[in-house]
Amino acid sequence: MSYVIAICLGVLVYSFLRCIASGFYTVSPDQRAVVTSFGKAVRLKPGTQPAAKPGEVNATTALSEEDAQRYEYPQVRVVRPGGPYFKMPWQKVHKISIATQAVDLSWDPTKDQDTIEAVTKDNLTTGINGQIRYRVSESNLYPYLFGVDSPLECVMGYFVSVLRERVANFVDPRGAALLSEEAIDQQSTDVATSTSAVDLSEGVSINDLRKNLPLLNQYMEEQCQATSRRYGIELDAALITEIDPPKEVDRALSAINSTRNQVAGDLSTARADAEQQITMSARAVEISTNNAQAEVAPLRELASTLARIKQQGGSECLKAYLRNLRIPLYRRAGRVVQVADDQTSGATQGEN
């Protein structure tokens, strides 16, 4: 009889520890939890998707109509931070961290690699390094927990595929328009001088990629907005920091860039000298014009004065004005030569 009592007490103790003591759990602030009963999560009714937080990507608009139907996952009930909560013995709690995490771009659980290789539009194999920041989408926990086996591995594969496709077809948005004569004619002198070094380095795919890393990162973020709906992971930021070609190609590119930079510097210097000469010539013409106008102005004023005197007082008044005007000149003159009128005297009077 004592054995039966001991077994019953053991069963009671085990039941207490298994069902009650271990049935309580808590959820930390950086976590969310999903409770499953016999492997099935509590699903919400269709159309009751949680409202997106400020700044959260709407993954539905990032998918095409075909993909939206393909990745139509149900919504599950999410346990918010807090507790203690209680679960039944047949229930299981899946806790997920929603904190932002970072992973190297070269991360791949199936192989060991230090960089991602991609082929540019010039058929050059280049290495790409960087990081991506991601977090688990709180509104899409079903695909993260039950949709795929390794969500992060799928996201990395999707990201690398999109990146390689973009690198293979990347063209500088400014393109050859900066080198066309029409574009150069439309630019101001200051802008043309400041961008001359940039204009001459266009056309090499690796140079274009290196100069447009922010644009490439922005493109990758836009293209990877669908990962939230596909795999339950939101891409927070793409940080592609290095694009390194092979050493042989890098040396050739360095030589090409050095030559083009030298040519760009020479062109900038020549353009600055030409602009300086044009400015100095325009200034010299302006100064000469002002001097000529300054010399002509007194003569025009004197001619206007004499015309008014003759018009108002006649020839006698004009002769008297001229005689009075000569008096200060006689005082300053050291010698005066007067020539007599042939009609009056017909002789020269000589020097005084």
Backbone hydrogen bonds in HBPLUS format (Angstrom, degrees):
<---DONOR---> <-ACCEPTOR-->    atom                        ^
c    i                          cat <-CA-CA->   ^        H-A-AA   ^      H-
h    n   atom  resd res      DA  || num        DHA   H-A  angle D-A-AA Bond
n    s   type  num  typ     dist DA aas  dist angle  dist       angle   num
A0005-ILE N   A0001-MET O   3.11 MM   4  6.45 158.7  2.16 150.8 156.5     1
A0006-ALA N   A0002-SER O   2.94 MM   4  6.14 156.2  1.99 144.2 150.8     2
A0007-ILE N   A0003-TYR O   2.94 MM   4  6.15 157.1  2.00 146.1 152.0     3
A0008-CYS N   A0004-VAL O   2.96 MM   4  6.18 160.8  2.00 147.6 153.1     4
A0009-LEU N   A0005-ILE O   2.86 MM   4  6.11 159.9  1.91 149.7 155.5     5
A0010-GLY N   A0006-ALA O   2.88 MM   4  6.07 154.8  1.94 145.6 152.9     6
A0011-VAL N   A0007-ILE O   2.86 MM   4  6.15 157.8  1.91 151.4 157.2     7
A0012-LEU N   A0008-CYS O   2.90 MM   4  6.15 158.0  1.94 148.8 155.1     8
A0013-VAL N   A0009-LEU O   2.87 MM   4  6.10 161.0  1.91 150.6 155.8     9
A0014-TYR N   A0010-GLY O   2.84 MM   4  6.02 164.2  1.86 149.7 154.6    10
A0015-SER N   A0011-VAL O   2.83 MM   4  5.95 157.9  1.88 146.4 153.1    11
A0016-PHE N   A0012-LEU O   2.86 MM   4  6.05 154.0  1.93 145.9 153.2    12
A0017-LEU N   A0013-VAL O   2.87 MM   4  6.15 168.8  1.88 154.8 157.5    13
A0018-ARG N   A0014-TYR O   2.73 MM   4  5.79 157.6  1.78 149.3 156.7    14
A0019-CYS N   A0015-SER O   2.80 MM   4  5.56 159.4  1.84 142.3 148.5    15
A0020-ILE N   A0016-PHE O   2.89 MM   4  5.20 144.7  2.02 127.9 139.3    16
A0021-ALA N   A0016-PHE O   2.95 MM   5  6.34 163.6  1.98 153.8 159.2    17
A0022-SER N   A0017-LEU O   3.05 MM   5  6.02 139.6  2.22 141.5 150.9    18
A0023-GLY N   A0020-ILE O   3.20 MM   3  4.94 154.4  2.27  96.5 104.1    19
A0087-LYS N   A0023-GLY O   2.79 MM  64  5.03 145.7  1.90 136.9 148.6    20
A0025-TYR N   A0085-TYR O   2.85 MM  60  5.27 146.7  1.96 139.0 147.6    21
A0085-TYR N   A0025-TYR O   2.68 MM  60  5.27 170.9  1.69 163.2 165.2    22
A0027-VAL N   A0082-GLY O   2.92 MM  55  5.29 167.3  1.94 159.3 162.5    23
A0082-GLY N   A0027-VAL O   2.93 MM  55  5.29 154.2  1.99 135.5 142.0    24
A0031-GLN N   A0028-SER O   3.04 MM   3  5.32 157.1  2.10 121.0 121.3    25
A0098-ILE N   A0030-ASP O   2.97 MM  68  5.80 158.6  2.01 144.4 151.4    26
A0032-ARG N   A0096-ILE O   2.85 MM  64  5.37 149.7  1.95 149.7 159.8    27
A0096-ILE N   A0032-ARG O   2.77 MM  64  5.37 163.7  1.80 165.9 170.9    28
A0033-ALA N   A0079-VAL O   3.25 MM  46  4.88 158.9  2.29 136.0 140.3    29
A0079-VAL N   A0033-ALA O   2.70 MM  46  4.88 178.4  1.70 155.2 155.1    30
A0034-VAL N   A0094-HIS O   2.92 MM  60  5.14 147.0  2.03 134.2 144.6    31
A0094-HIS N   A0034-VAL O   2.84 MM  60  5.14 165.0  1.86 148.6 153.7    32
A0036-THR N   A0092-LYS O   2.91 MM  56  5.30 164.8  1.93 154.5 159.0    33
A0092-LYS N   A0036-THR O   2.88 MM  56  5.30 152.0  1.96 147.1 156.2    34
A0037-SER N   A0040-LYS O   2.75 MM   3  5.21 160.5  1.79 146.4 141.0    35
A0040-LYS N   A0037-SER O   3.17 MM   3  5.21 167.2  2.19 106.6 110.4    36
A0038-PHE N   A0090-TRP O   3.23 MM  52  5.96 166.9  2.24 160.6 157.3    37
A0077-ARG N   A0042-VAL O   2.83 MM  35  5.69 155.6  1.89 164.8 167.4    38
A0044-LEU N   A0075-GLN O   2.74 MM  31  5.43 166.7  1.76 144.2 147.8    39
A0048-THR N   A0045-LYS O   3.22 MM   3  5.82 143.9  2.35 144.7 142.4    40
A0056-GLU N   A0053-LYS O   2.98 MM   3  5.27 165.1  2.00 131.2 132.5    41
A0062-ALA N   A0059-ALA O   3.12 MM   3  5.07 138.1  2.30  95.2 107.3    42
A0063-LEU N   A0060-THR O   3.37 MM   3  5.62 163.6  2.39 106.7 111.5    43
A0068-ALA N   A0064-SER O   2.81 MM   4  5.93 150.0  1.90 148.8 158.0    44
A0069-GLN N   A0065-GLU O   3.26 MM   4  6.46 150.0  2.35 140.1 145.8    45
A0070-ARG N   A0066-GLU O   3.09 MM   4  6.33 147.1  2.20 140.1 149.9    46
A0071-TYR N   A0067-ASP O   2.83 MM   4  5.96 159.1  1.88 155.2 158.6    47
A0091-GLN N   A0088-MET O   3.00 MM   3  5.25 161.3  2.03 113.7 118.4    48
A0101-GLN N   A0134-TYR O   2.80 MM  33  5.49 167.3  1.81 167.8 170.0    49
A0134-TYR N   A0101-GLN O   2.85 MM  33  5.49 158.0  1.90 155.4 162.8    50
A0103-VAL N   A0132-ILE O   3.10 MM  29  5.73 152.4  2.18 153.4 161.7    51
A0132-ILE N   A0103-VAL O   3.07 MM  29  5.73 156.1  2.13 156.4 163.3    52
A0107-TRP N   A0104-ASP O   3.14 MM   3  5.41 164.9  2.16 111.4 114.0    53
A0105-LEU N   A0130-GLY O   2.87 MM  25  5.31 160.1  1.91 140.2 135.3    54
A0111-LYS N   A0108-ASP O   3.34 MM   3  5.78 156.5  2.40 112.3 118.0    55
A0116-ILE N   A0128-ILE O   3.09 MM  12  5.08 166.8  2.11 144.0 147.1    56
A0128-ILE N   A0116-ILE O   2.74 MM  12  5.08 151.8  1.82 145.1 155.0    57
A0118-ALA N   A0126-THR O   2.94 MM   8  5.51 154.6  2.01 156.9 165.0    58
A0126-THR N   A0118-ALA O   2.83 MM   8  5.51 171.8  1.84 168.0 167.6    59
A0120-THR N   A0124-LEU O   2.97 MM   4  5.37 161.4  2.01 143.5 147.4    60
A0123-ASN N   A0120-THR O   2.98 MM   3  5.28 152.1  2.06 116.9 118.1    61
A0127-GLY N   A0244-ASP O   2.76 MM 117  5.06 173.3  1.76 142.2 142.4    62
A0244-ASP N   A0127-GLY O   2.80 MM 117  5.06 151.7  1.88 151.9 157.0    63
A0129-ASN N   A0242-GLU O   3.04 MM 113  5.10 160.8  2.07 137.8 142.1    64
A0241-THR N   A0129-ASN O   3.11 MM 112  6.12 138.3  2.29 133.2 145.4    65
A0242-GLU N   A0129-ASN O   3.30 MM 113  5.10 172.1  2.31 136.0 134.3    66
A0131-GLN N   A0239-LEU O   2.92 MM 108  5.15 154.6  1.98 133.7 139.6    67
A0239-LEU N   A0131-GLN O   2.83 MM 108  5.15 162.3  1.87 170.0 168.5    68
A0133-ARG N   A0237-ALA O   2.91 MM 104  5.17 165.8  1.93 150.8 155.5    69
A0236-ASP N   A0133-ARG O   2.65 MM 103  5.15 142.0  1.79 137.0 146.6    70
A0237-ALA N   A0133-ARG O   3.25 MM 104  5.17 152.2  2.33 132.0 132.6    71
A0135-ARG N   A0234-GLU O   3.05 MM  99  5.44 148.9  2.15 147.8 156.6    72
A0234-GLU N   A0135-ARG O   2.81 MM  99  5.44 164.6  1.83 178.7 173.4    73
A0137-SER N   A0232-GLY O   2.93 MM  95  5.31 168.6  1.95 132.3 135.8    74
A0140-ASN N   A0137-SER O   3.18 MM   3  5.27 161.6  2.21 104.9 110.5    75
A0145-LEU N   A0141-LEU O   2.94 MM   4  6.07 157.9  1.99 154.6 159.3    76
A0146-PHE N   A0142-TYR O   2.76 MM   4  5.55 165.2  1.78 159.1 164.4    77
A0147-GLY N   A0143-PRO O   3.07 MM   4  3.84 131.3  2.31  94.9 105.6    78
A0154-CYS N   A0150-SER O   3.11 MM   4  6.41 156.2  2.17 153.8 160.8    79
A0155-VAL N   A0151-PRO O   2.90 MM   4  6.17 156.8  1.95 152.2 158.9    80
A0156-MET N   A0152-LEU O   2.90 MM   4  6.11 160.8  1.94 151.1 155.9    81
A0157-GLY N   A0153-GLU O   3.00 MM   4  6.19 158.6  2.05 144.7 150.5    82
A0158-TYR N   A0154-CYS O   2.92 MM   4  6.12 157.7  1.97 148.0 154.1    83
A0159-PHE N   A0155-VAL O   2.82 MM   4  6.00 160.0  1.86 150.2 156.1    84
A0160-VAL N   A0156-MET O   2.91 MM   4  6.06 167.8  1.92 152.7 155.6    85
A0161-SER N   A0157-GLY O   3.04 MM   4  6.13 154.5  2.10 142.3 149.4    86
A0162-VAL N   A0158-TYR O   3.06 MM   4  6.28 165.1  2.08 151.7 155.0    87
A0163-LEU N   A0159-PHE O   2.88 MM   4  6.06 155.8  1.94 149.2 156.9    88
A0164-ARG N   A0160-VAL O   2.91 MM   4  6.08 163.9  1.93 150.9 154.0    89
A0165-GLU N   A0161-SER O   3.07 MM   4  6.26 158.9  2.12 146.7 152.6    90
A0166-ARG N   A0162-VAL O   2.95 MM   4  6.16 153.7  2.02 145.6 152.9    91
A0167-VAL N   A0163-LEU O   2.89 MM   4  6.11 161.7  1.93 154.3 159.2    92
A0168-ALA N   A0164-ARG O   2.97 MM   4  6.06 155.7  2.03 145.2 151.6    93
A0169-ASN N   A0166-ARG O   3.24 MM   3  5.33 137.4  2.43  97.4 108.6    94
A0175-GLY N   A0172-ASP O   2.90 MM   3  4.97 121.5  2.25 101.4 117.3    95
A0179-LEU N   A0176-ALA O   2.97 MM   3  5.28 142.4  2.11 106.4 117.3    96
A0180-SER N   A0177-ALA O   3.33 MM   3  5.19 152.7  2.40  96.1 103.8    97
A0184-ILE N   A0180-SER O   3.15 MM   4  6.39 157.7  2.20 146.5 152.9    98
A0185-ASP N   A0181-GLU O   2.92 MM   4  6.08 154.5  1.98 147.6 154.2    99
A0186-GLN N   A0182-GLU O   3.11 MM   4  6.31 143.5  2.25 141.6 150.8   100
A0187-GLN N   A0183-ALA O   3.18 MM   4  6.37 134.6  2.39 140.8 151.6   101
A0192-ALA N   A0188-SER O   3.02 MM   4  6.14 160.8  2.05 149.6 155.4   102
A0193-THR N   A0189-THR O   3.02 MM   4  6.15 149.7  2.12 143.0 150.8   103
A0194-SER N   A0190-ASP O   3.01 MM   4  6.22 159.0  2.06 149.1 154.4   104
A0195-THR N   A0191-VAL O   3.03 MM   4  6.08 143.0  2.17 147.0 155.5   105
A0198-VAL N   A0195-THR O   3.13 MM   3  5.10 121.3  2.49  93.8 108.7   106
A0199-ASP N   A0195-THR O   2.88 MM   4  6.08 158.1  1.93 155.5 161.3   107
A0200-LEU N   A0196-SER O   3.38 MM   4  6.54 155.2  2.45 144.9 148.7   108
A0201-SER N   A0198-VAL O   3.14 MM   3  5.42 154.8  2.21 107.3 115.0   109
A0202-GLU N   A0199-ASP O   3.46 MM   3  5.84 161.1  2.50 113.5 113.4   110
A0208-ASP N   A0204-VAL O   2.91 MM   4  6.20 159.3  1.95 157.3 164.2   111
A0209-LEU N   A0205-SER O   2.89 MM   4  6.17 155.1  1.95 150.5 157.0   112
A0210-ARG N   A0206-ILE O   2.94 MM   4  6.14 162.6  1.97 151.2 155.7   113
A0211-LYS N   A0207-ASN O   3.01 MM   4  6.17 156.2  2.07 150.3 156.1   114
A0212-ASN N   A0208-ASP O   3.13 MM   4  6.14 129.9  2.39 137.2 149.3   115
A0212-ASN N   A0209-LEU O   3.23 MM   3  5.17 135.9  2.44  94.4 106.5   116
A0216-LEU N   A0212-ASN O   2.91 MM   4  6.21 153.8  1.98 152.3 160.6   117
A0217-ASN N   A0213-LEU O   2.86 MM   4  6.08 163.2  1.89 157.7 161.6   118
A0218-GLN N   A0214-PRO O   2.95 MM   4  6.13 156.1  2.01 144.0 150.7   119
A0219-TYR N   A0215-LEU O   2.99 MM   4  6.19 155.0  2.05 144.0 150.7   120
A0220-MET N   A0216-LEU O   3.00 MM   4  6.27 158.0  2.05 149.9 155.4   121
A0221-GLU N   A0217-ASN O   3.00 MM   4  6.26 155.6  2.06 148.8 155.0   122
A0222-GLU N   A0218-GLN O   3.04 MM   4  6.30 157.1  2.10 148.2 154.1   123
A0223-GLN N   A0219-TYR O   2.94 MM   4  6.18 160.4  1.98 152.6 157.8   124
A0224-CYS N   A0220-MET O   3.00 MM   4  6.04 139.7  2.17 142.3 152.1   125
A0225-GLN N   A0222-GLU O   3.45 MM   3  5.60 163.0  2.49 108.1 108.2   126
A0227-THR N   A0224-CYS O   3.28 MM   3  5.60 164.1  2.31 107.6 112.3   127
A0230-ARG N   A0226-ALA O   3.04 MM   4  6.24 156.1  2.10 151.8 159.4   128
A0231-TYR N   A0227-THR O   2.83 MM   4  5.47 162.4  1.86 139.8 145.4   129
A0232-GLY N   A0228-SER O   3.05 MM   4  4.42 131.8  2.29 109.0 118.7   130
A0250-ASP N   A0246-PRO O   2.72 MM   4  5.93 153.9  1.79 155.1 164.3   131
A0251-ARG N   A0247-LYS O   2.92 MM   4  6.16 156.4  1.98 151.7 156.0   132
A0252-ALA N   A0248-GLU O   3.16 MM   4  6.44 160.1  2.20 144.1 149.5   133
A0253-LEU N   A0249-VAL O   2.81 MM   4  6.04 158.6  1.86 151.7 158.0   134
A0254-SER N   A0250-ASP O   2.86 MM   4  6.03 149.9  1.95 143.3 151.9   135
A0255-ALA N   A0251-ARG O   3.01 MM   4  6.30 156.7  2.07 148.0 153.5   136
A0256-ILE N   A0252-ALA O   2.91 MM   4  6.20 160.1  1.95 149.0 154.9   137
A0257-ASN N   A0253-LEU O   2.78 MM   4  5.94 166.4  1.80 151.7 155.7   138
A0258-SER N   A0254-SER O   2.86 MM   4  5.98 154.5  1.92 145.1 152.4   139
A0259-THR N   A0255-ALA O   2.98 MM   4  6.18 163.3  2.01 149.4 153.5   140
A0260-ARG N   A0256-ILE O   2.90 MM   4  6.13 164.6  1.93 152.3 157.1   141
A0261-ASN N   A0257-ASN O   2.78 MM   4  5.88 152.6  1.86 144.8 152.9   142
A0262-GLN N   A0258-SER O   2.92 MM   4  6.12 151.7  2.00 144.5 152.2   143
A0263-VAL N   A0259-THR O   2.90 MM   4  6.20 161.7  1.93 151.6 156.5   144
A0264-ALA N   A0260-ARG O   2.77 MM   4  5.94 157.2  1.82 145.0 152.2   145
A0265-GLY N   A0261-ASN O   2.81 MM   4  6.02 150.5  1.89 142.6 150.7   146
A0266-ASP N   A0262-GLN O   2.88 MM   4  6.19 158.0  1.93 150.9 156.6   147
A0267-LEU N   A0263-VAL O   2.86 MM   4  6.10 158.9  1.90 150.5 156.7   148
A0268-SER N   A0264-ALA O   2.87 MM   4  6.08 154.2  1.94 144.5 151.9   149
A0269-THR N   A0265-GLY O   2.90 MM   4  6.14 157.4  1.95 148.2 154.2   150
A0270-ALA N   A0266-ASP O   2.87 MM   4  6.09 165.6  1.89 151.8 155.9   151
A0271-ARG N   A0267-LEU O   2.81 MM   4  5.92 157.4  1.86 146.8 153.8   152
A0272-ALA N   A0268-SER O   2.88 MM   4  6.04 154.0  1.94 143.9 151.1   153
A0273-ASP N   A0269-THR O   2.88 MM   4  6.16 159.3  1.92 151.0 156.7   154
A0274-ALA N   A0270-ALA O   2.90 MM   4  6.10 160.7  1.94 148.7 154.0   155
A0275-GLU N   A0271-ARG O   2.91 MM   4  6.11 159.6  1.95 147.3 153.1   156
A0276-GLN N   A0272-ALA O   2.89 MM   4  6.09 150.2  1.98 144.8 153.3   157
A0277-GLN N   A0273-ASP O   2.89 MM   4  6.17 159.5  1.93 151.9 157.0   158
A0278-ILE N   A0274-ALA O   2.91 MM   4  6.14 159.7  1.95 150.1 155.9   159
A0279-THR N   A0275-GLU O   2.92 MM   4  6.08 156.0  1.98 142.8 149.6   160
A0280-MET N   A0276-GLN O   2.85 MM   4  6.10 160.7  1.89 150.8 156.2   161
A0281-SER N   A0277-GLN O   2.87 MM   4  6.04 159.0  1.91 149.1 154.9   162
A0282-ALA N   A0278-ILE O   2.95 MM   4  6.13 163.1  1.98 148.6 153.2   163
A0283-ARG N   A0279-THR O   2.94 MM   4  6.13 151.7  2.02 144.5 152.8   164
A0284-ALA N   A0280-MET O   2.86 MM   4  6.10 153.8  1.93 147.8 154.8   165
A0285-VAL N   A0281-SER O   2.93 MM   4  6.20 161.0  1.97 153.1 157.7   166
A0286-GLU N   A0282-ALA O   3.01 MM   4  6.19 154.8  2.08 141.2 148.4   167
A0287-ILE N   A0283-ARG O   2.92 MM   4  6.19 154.4  1.98 147.7 154.5   168
A0288-SER N   A0284-ALA O   2.92 MM   4  6.15 166.2  1.94 153.8 157.1   169
A0289-THR N   A0285-VAL O   2.94 MM   4  6.07 158.3  1.99 147.6 153.8   170
A0290-ASN N   A0286-GLU O   3.01 MM   4  6.22 156.4  2.06 144.7 150.9   171
A0291-ASN N   A0287-ILE O   2.93 MM   4  6.22 156.5  1.98 151.6 158.1   172
A0292-ALA N   A0288-SER O   2.94 MM   4  6.16 162.7  1.97 151.1 155.5   173
A0293-GLN N   A0289-THR O   2.99 MM   4  6.16 160.3  2.03 147.9 153.6   174
A0294-ALA N   A0290-ASN O   2.89 MM   4  6.08 146.2  2.01 141.5 151.2   175
A0295-GLU N   A0291-ASN O   2.98 MM   4  6.28 147.5  2.09 147.6 155.6   176
A0296-VAL N   A0292-ALA O   2.99 MM   4  6.17 154.4  2.06 149.5 156.5   177
A0297-ALA N   A0293-GLN O   3.01 MM   4  5.94 148.2  2.12 142.8 150.0   178
A0300-ARG N   A0296-VAL O   2.98 MM   4  6.22 160.3  2.02 160.5 166.5   179
A0301-GLU N   A0297-ALA O   2.97 MM   4  6.16 155.7  2.03 149.7 156.7   180
A0302-LEU N   A0298-PRO O   2.83 MM   4  6.05 156.3  1.89 150.2 156.4   181
A0303-ALA N   A0299-LEU O   2.87 MM   4  6.08 161.2  1.90 149.2 154.5   182
A0304-SER N   A0300-ARG O   2.96 MM   4  6.12 154.5  2.03 143.2 150.1   183
A0305-THR N   A0301-GLU O   2.93 MM   4  6.19 149.6  2.03 142.2 150.8   184
A0306-LEU N   A0302-LEU O   2.91 MM   4  6.17 165.8  1.93 156.7 159.4   185
A0307-ALA N   A0303-ALA O   3.01 MM   4  6.13 156.0  2.07 143.9 150.8   186
A0308-ARG N   A0304-SER O   3.07 MM   4  6.30 152.2  2.15 142.5 149.3   187
A0309-ILE N   A0305-THR O   2.97 MM   4  6.26 155.8  2.03 149.8 156.7   188
A0310-LYS N   A0306-LEU O   2.94 MM   4  6.15 167.1  1.96 153.2 156.3   189
A0311-GLN N   A0307-ALA O   2.98 MM   4  6.04 150.7  2.07 139.8 148.4   190
A0312-GLN N   A0308-ARG O   2.94 MM   4  6.07 152.9  2.01 146.1 152.4   191
A0313-GLY N   A0309-ILE O   2.78 MM   4  5.72 167.6  1.79 154.6 159.0   192
A0314-GLY N   A0310-LYS O   2.96 MM   4  4.50 137.6  2.14 113.5 122.3   193
A0318-LEU N   A0314-GLY O   3.17 MM   4  6.43 148.4  2.27 140.2 149.4   194
A0319-LYS N   A0315-SER O   2.89 MM   4  6.16 153.3  1.96 150.1 156.9   195
A0320-ALA N   A0316-GLU O   2.96 MM   4  6.20 157.3  2.01 148.1 154.5   196
A0321-TYR N   A0317-CYS O   2.95 MM   4  6.15 151.6  2.03 141.4 149.3   197
A0322-LEU N   A0318-LEU O   2.95 MM   4  6.20 155.3  2.01 145.6 152.2   198
A0323-ARG N   A0319-LYS O   2.83 MM   4  6.06 154.5  1.89 147.5 154.9   199
A0324-ASN N   A0320-ALA O   2.96 MM   4  6.17 165.9  1.98 150.4 153.5   200
A0325-LEU N   A0321-TYR O   2.92 MM   4  6.04 139.6  2.08 136.7 148.7   201
A0326-ARG N   A0322-LEU O   3.01 MM   4  6.26 128.7  2.28 139.6 151.7   202
A0326-ARG N   A0323-ARG O   3.12 MM   3  5.24 136.9  2.32  97.4 109.0   203
A0329-LEU N   A0326-ARG O   2.91 MM   3  5.08 121.1  2.26 101.8 118.4   204
A0330-TYR N   A0326-ARG O   2.89 MM   4  6.23 148.9  1.99 157.9 168.0   205
A0331-ARG N   A0327-ILE O   3.26 MM   4  6.58 151.0  2.34 149.1 156.1   206
A0332-ARG N   A0329-LEU O   3.16 MM   3  5.19 128.9  2.44  95.4 108.6   207
A0333-ALA N   A0329-LEU O   2.96 MM   4  6.09 125.7  2.27 142.0 156.9   208
A0333-ALA N   A0330-TYR O   3.31 MM   3  5.05 138.0  2.49  90.3 101.6   209
A0344-THR N   A0341-ASP O   3.15 MM   3  5.47 137.8  2.34 103.3 114.4   210
A0345-SER N   A0341-ASP O   3.03 MM   4  6.16 165.2  2.05 172.0 170.9   211
A0346-GLY N   A0341-ASP O   3.32 MM   5  6.27 173.2  2.33 131.4 132.7   212
